[in-house]
Amino acid sequence: MLLGRYCGLFHASFIYRIEVKISTRELFLKEPSFALSFDNNIGWLPIDRPQELPDTKGVFETFRLDKTPRGGWRGWALQRHFMRYLQGCALLNLAPLSFDMLLTGVQHVARLPEFQNIASLRIRFESTDKQSPVIIAQRFTPRFTIQTGVKLISYEMPRTMYYIKYLPATESKQSYHYALSHLADESLLIDKDQQITETSWGNFFVIHTDGRISTATHALPGICAQHIQELLGDTLIKESCTVESLFQNGASAFICNALHGIIPVTSIDGIALPRSSQAHSLADALQQKRALFEEAFFL
């Protein structure tokens, strides 16, 4: 669907994807997206993108842009996302984008008139072995908030590579749809030893009854999780645990990712978990840290 020319050079194509929520949940329409592909000779060009994540070997990173009071866009920890992207490209022997080219693509989509009255954008960039680098932007609408919390369901699925954001994202997609089919928000991934690792799209933290906070020893090094580790310092414990031990010890928990920040866990497998004020205090501290260190684009 053509929406108009951007800078007199190309037409913007919006992509719609229908996602099925099984059981009693209704079909919903994914937010409209705008996609760009990078050409070494021309630069960024619009493309049609029928699926959200390609089923091919590659890496991807997702981050959030928020509108500033001056009308520009502000991102968070973009260099950290880019460094993890570079690590993934090196491990998979892929040619990466440069940071300048990434910013150029982000600026292209952020300037689109369709996004001017939107408060937040979800940006994903990716490199694969079968196509040029791609940037996809869409309006960001939180699936859950710190007030609503998040419902998890345990799902045994060890990741094959837990240290990079890699494609195809089969484990994440499969575990996420498993959660939706069981009326949960995310799956809590469990390894072969029944130890908790992370969730479909985020990191998992435990708040023990004595106030200690721990996270899994083997999980994706999330960007938001890195900031939490810096806030907690040596008081953060790297210690794996089982779901059963959480129930027995009366612990609280929260998940985090770069899009949503910190979200308390309200239940696992339908069993309620107590809420802890520490999750809210940590979320406030994270917001202050973000205000100090986020990178801004004034377009």
N, C-alpha and C positions, 0 to 999 in steps of 0.2 A: 504494500500500500504506500503510495507516494505521498509524502507530507510536505514537500517543498525543497528548494535548493539550499544547500549550506555554503555560504560564501560564494555563491554563483558557480560552484564547481560540480556538485553532485546532489543526488536525491537521497533523502533519508528513508530507509526501509525499517519499519517496525515489525518485530517478530512476536507472534503469540504462540504460547505453548499451553495445551490443556494437560493438566496433571490430575490423575485420578487419586482421590482419597478413598480407600476401600472402606467397607463396613457402612456405618451410618453417615459418614461424612459426604458432603456433596462435591460435585465437580467444581473446580474453581479455575479461573483464567489467570495464568501467570502474568505478572506485570509486563507491559510492553517493553521491548528491548531494542537497543540500537547497537549494531555491530560494525566494527572496522577491521580490515585486514591490511597488513603492512606490505607494501611493494618496494623493493630496494630502489627502483628507478623513479617511482611516482610519489611514494609516501603512503599515507593512510587513505584507504578507499572503503566505501560502504559495501557490505555484503549481506546477503540473506543467510540467516542461520537457523535451520529447522530444529536443531536440538541444542539443549543447554550445554552439555559437555560431550565432546567427541569421544568415540570409542577407538582411540588410537594412542600410541605411546607418546607421552609428553608430560609437561608440567604446567601448573596453573597457580595463580595467586588471586585472592579476592580481598578487597578492602572497601572502605566506606568513605564517601565524600559528604560533608555537611555544608550547607549554605552559610556564609558568613554575614554579619550585619551589613557589610559594605557591598554585598551582592556577589562576592566571589565564592570560591569553593575551598574547603579545607579538608585535607586528608590526614590520616594518622599513621605514623611509622612507615611511611612509604619506602624509605631506604631499607628497613628491616624486611619488608615483604620482598623487595627487589633482591636483597642478598640471599634470601632463601630460594628465590627463583633461580638465581645464578648457580647456586649449589645444585639444584635439581637438574639444570641444563648440563652442568659439567658431569654429573653422575650418569646421565642418559646420553651424553655425547650429542647434545642439541646446540644449534647456533642461537644464542640469546639475543633479545632486543638490547639496545643500549638504554640507560636510564633516561637520557634526553629524548629518545624516541618514544619511550613510555609516556613521559610527561606531555609530549606533543600530542599523542593520541588521546590522553585524558583531557587535555585542554580542548581538543576538537569536540568531544562529546559533551563536555561541560558547558560549552557555548551554545549548544543547540537550543533554539527557542522553546522546544517542547519540554525542556527541563528547567526553564527559568523560574517557574512558580512551584518548584518541588524542593522540599527541605533537605532531603538526603538521597544520595545515589549509591547504588551497589556497582562497583567496578570489578570486572575480572579480566585478567590478561593471561594469555597462554601461548606456549610454543609446543609444537608437535613435530614428529618426523615426517608428516605427510602434507603439511600445509604451512602457509606463512603465518607469522605471529598474529594473534587476534586480540582485540579489546572489545568487551561487551559491557554496555552500561544500561542500567534500568533503575527505575524509582525504587528506593529501599523502603519496604514496609515491614517492621519487626514482626516476627512470628510469635514472639513472647516478650515480656518485659520483666523487670525486677519486681514489679507488683504482682503480676500473674504467676510468676515462677514457671517451671518447666516440668513436665511429666516424662519420665524415662521408662523404657522397658529393656531388660537385659537381653543380649543377643550374642551368642558365641560366634565370633568372627575375628580371628587374629589378622592384622594387616600384614601384607607381604613386605611393605616398606613403610615404616612408621616415621621416618626422618625427613621426608619431603612431601610436597603436595603433588602427587603424580597422576597422570592419566594412563589408561582409563580409570575413572574414579568408581570402579565397580563396587568395592566394599562400602563406600559411603552411600552410593545411590541405593544399593540393595538393603542396607541396614536402615536407611531413612524411610524407605517405603514399607519396610517391615513395621517400623514404629507407627506410621500412619494407619496401617491396616489394623493395628491393635489399639487405636485411639490414644496413642502417646505422641509426644512432640519430637522425641529423638530416641534412638537406640543407644544403650550403654554397652559398648563393646567389651566382650570378655574373651581372654585368650584361652589357650588349651588347658591351662592350669587353673582356670576359673578366676583369674585375677583381672580386675578392672583396668582397662587401658585408657579409653577416651570415649567420646560419643561420636555419632555419625559425622558431625561437622564442628566439633569443639573439644576442648580439654575439660577434664573432670577433676574437681578438688573436694577433699573431705575436711570438714571442720569437726574435730573431735570434742568430746564433752569437756576436756580440760583446756580447750582453747587452741590446741595445736592444729596446724593446717598441713595437710599432706597431699601429694599428687603422685600419679603412677610413675614408676621408674622408666617404663618404655612407652612413650606416647609421642605423637607429633609435637615438635617444638613450636607450639602456637605463638603467634606474635603477641596476642593479649596475655597469654600465659607467661611470656618472658617479662612483660611489664609487672605482672603480679609477683613473679619471683624477685624482681629488683625491689619492689616495695617491701616484701617480707624478709629479704636477705637470708641469713642463716637460719631463721626460724621456720622457713619452709622445709618440710621433710619430704624426701623422695622415698616413698614407701608404698608398695602395691598392697591392695587388700581385696577381699571378696565382698560381694553384695551381702552375703549372710552376716559377715562380721560387722557391717554397717548397722544392720538391724539389731544385732545383739548388743552393740555398744551404744546405741542411741545417738549416733553421729548425725550431723547435718551435712549438706553438700551443696555445691554450686557448679555450674558449668560456665565456660567463657569462650568467646571467639571474637574476632576483630570486628564483626558486624554488630553484635548485640552487647558486647561487654560482659559483665557479670550477671548471671541469672540464677537465683536460688532453685534448688531441686525440691519440688513439693512431694514427689512420690517416685518410687521405683517398683515396677511390677505390680502396681496398684496398691502398694503399702506406703502409707504416708510417712514422710520424714519430718522431724521438727525443723523449724526455721531458726536461723541464728542471726543475731544483729551484726555479727562480724562480717557477713556477706555484704550487708548494706554499707557498713563503715569502709570496707575495702573498695566497694564500688565508688564511693565518694572520693577516696584517695586516688583511685585510678583516673577519675574524671579530672582531678586537679593536675595529675601528672600529664594527662593528655593535653590540657590547656597550655602547659608549659612547653611541650615538646612536639606538638603536631606541626606539620608543614602546611603552609597556606598558599593558595593560588588566587591572586586577585586579577580576575579576567576583565 
